[in-house]
Amino acid sequence: MIKSSKEVNIGKNGHVKGNVITEHLVVQGFVEGTVDAKTVAIKSGGHVSGEITSSELIIESKGIFEGNSIVKDSKPALGKTKV
């Protein structure tokens, strides 16, 4: 597991198998597993296989994503109000 309160950058030759929890994730290599981040950027040549939970997902041309994407709600859900 990789956990960071800032940015995690997986380089071109990087390979991560497991969970990544961070504020911002930049993938130029390969990630296999579960990602939980505010922003995920899959660069050209980057590959993510698994589940991504994020508010923002950016996939550049030639970037690959295989799996499920869950969008975090950046705004709090509105509760029921009585009038």
HUCORPE-V801291 format. One record per backbone hydrogen bond with DSSP energy under -0.5 kcal/mol. CO is the residue of the C=O (numbers start at 1). NH is the residue of the N-H. If there is no record, write none. Layout:
CO&NH / CO&NH
This chain:
2&21 / 6&23 / 6&24 / 8&10 / 8&26 / 9&11 / 10&28 / 10&29 / 11&14 / 14&30 / 16&18 / 16&32 / 19&2 / 20&36 / 21&4 / 22&38 / 23&38 / 23&39 / 24&8 / 25&41 / 26&10 / 26&28 / 27&43 / 29&47 / 30&16 / 31&49 / 32&18 / 33&51 / 34&20 / 35&53 / 36&22 / 38&55 / 38&56 / 39&25 / 40&42 / 40&58 / 41&27 / 41&43 / 42&60 / 43&46 / 46&64 / 47&31 / 48&66 / 49&33 / 50&68 / 51&35 / 52&54 / 52&70 / 53&37 / 54&72 / 56&40 / 58&42 / 58&60 / 60&63 / 62&45 / 64&48 / 66&50 / 68&52 / 70&54 / 70&72 / 72&74
